[in-house]
Each structure stands twice: as structure tokens, then as C-alpha cells.
Amino acid sequence: MSALQIGIILIISIAALIGIGAMLVYLTLQRLIRSVIAPFHEGYGQVLTQEIQRNQLDPNLMDIKYDKLFLKNSRNQELTARLYLAQPQTDRYLLFLHGYHYPWVGALKYLPMLLELGFNVLVPDQQAHGESQGDCITFGALESDDALEWLEQIRRHAQTMGFERARIGVMGESMGAVTALMTTAKANSTHVPMVNKPLFCIADCPFSDWKSILLRQAKKRYSLNLSPLLPMLRTIIRKQTGVELDDVSSVKASAAIRVPTLLFHGTEDHLVPAEMSQQIAAANESNITLHLVDGAHHMNCYTTNPQEYRNQLLRLLAQVPFESEATERYAVYL
């Protein structure tokens, strides 16, 4: 066998090994991403246990009366939500969006305060969580589209209660906070009826964008630097979810927000660092206020200092034009 033939065989062998290696990397990333976006169908009891440990949640809050609402979204998935009604009856509603693998029960710690402030509170199980259908979790991309549909459901509910319209705010924590910000930005669209557009937004410990939190968690949990593999990650996420990795960005969404918005973030949040909320707030200093809660961990701001949290909400709500529909129409969205 000639030297040339040997050289050709070596080149082919090396190329084959590289190809096999690349395929193994691709398959490994596929499994990793699938584990991240997989549906969450574990019992609510596990979330309740975490909330009792994390936020000293009173389990009796599970007994607060609610009505169930249902929605078939644009992807033909059945979604479930719980609606808590304030007394006396009101046309003020808050759409609460829960965090990653943290359906419904995560909202309970806020309920007494929100109901006392005079808001009906709608808490959906986001797609692929709890009692809602779905094939994957998209960290706010598709969830924010569903939230726009829930806004329409809220309007219809208000009308069945005898009100002309609903006056709505959006609130979320962690992934739900990102979803809330993206929903508020998407509501600028002319396709969203004026009466459905949120009047304010509250985001508790949001991450800046999906790419950043994915890279951060891969490094923190698995000591993996996935930055060189971003093109492959984008392809896998697109194939598995139908959305683009770069479409999920609180920073980009916040730049488009036109209504009063309040961010909370704990200074001891080691899962989603407070610097991410600082980036979000810096994108829209005119409409977004950031309040850092000293000593609070992830999804722990309210429990750490409930009075401070409530005071900040009251300051935000004082900026919201609940009473003047003309102000809403012309000063906010047009």
C-alpha cells in the first residue's frame, strides 16, 4: 500500500471519528435540552412542600375558594386556571404567571395581599405544567402567547360579572416574570384589543434571556461551557419546541413596554442573579422600576419583607390610570 493510500485512509478515519464525535455531542445535547423542556406533571404536593420550606407558606391557603377556568389555546391544547375572586366584586384583575416547574401553588403566598388590594387573581397552569396540556416548556415564548389569550378570558369573565370591561395587570415570578414582561410587550400589537391590554406589570426575579440562563445553569450544575455549541443548541431547541432560543428575552421585551412596571429581585438570589433584573430595568428606565430586596433568595422577596413588598406595589398602583379609559387609550398605547 502506497503512502498516498495510507494517507487517504487516515484522513477518512479521522473524518469518520470527528463525525461520530459530533453526532454523540448532538445526541447528548438533545437529551439535555429535552430534560430542560420536558413537561412537568408531578403532584402539587411537591411544590407545596417547597413553598413551606422556602417561604413558610401556610398550607391553609390551599383552601381558599376558587373557580376553575379553561382555555383551548391556538395550538389546540387544553389549559386550566384557578380564579380567586375579591370581595366586594371588582373589575380589577391580576393575571399571575408561575415559574419553571412551579405550577399554581407558587402564587398562594401572594394571594392574601392581592385579594386585600382588591384584585381578582387568575392563576393558570402554564403549558406542560400541572393540569394543563403541552409537549414542552418554552421559558416564555409560547407561554406569553397563551397569556394574551387568558387576557381575553378575563375580559369575558368581567362581562359575565356585569362589568363593561376588565382592568388588568400581569404578574409573574421567575420564568413567569419573563412571561409577564413578554406578554406586556406583545400586548402593544394592534391585534390585541384595547380593552385587553395590561395596565401594569410586576415581575419578580426574572432572568434576562433564555440563552444566558441556559448557559449559566449548564456551567453551574454540570460544569459545562456550552457557549461554543450555541449554533447546535439553537437548532435543537428550534426542532424540539418550534421557537427560537433568542426570541426569549426580557431585556428586548422590556424595551417595548409602555405601562408602569415593577421588578423585584433578591440580593441573595443565586439561581437568577440580581444583575439580570438590572439589565432589564436599564432597557426602559422611563417605565420600569427595580426594587432590590436585601437578603432575599430566589422567589423569596415577598416573604423576606412583606410590608416593603406591599408598599412598593402601592407605589406602582398609584401610577396606574384605572379610572380614565381615555388616558389608557391615548397616553399609554397610542
Secondary structure, 3 states (H helix, E strand, C coil): CCHHHHHHHHHHHHHHHHHHHHHHHHHHHHHHHHHHHCCECCCHHHHHHHHHHHHCCCHHHHHCCCEEEEEECCCCCEEEEEEECCCCCCCEEEEEECECCECHHHHHHHHHHHHHCCCEEEEECCCCECCCCCCCCCCCHHHHHHHHHHHHHHHHHHHHCCCCCCEEEEEEECHHHHHHHHHHHHCCCCCCCHHHCCCEEEEECCCCEHHHHHHHHHHHHHCCCCHHHHHHHHHHHHHHHCCCHHHCEHHHHHHCCCCCEEEEEECCCCCCCHHHHHHHHHCCCCCEEEEEECCCCCCCHHHHCHHHHHHHHHHHHCCCCCCCHHHHHHHHCC
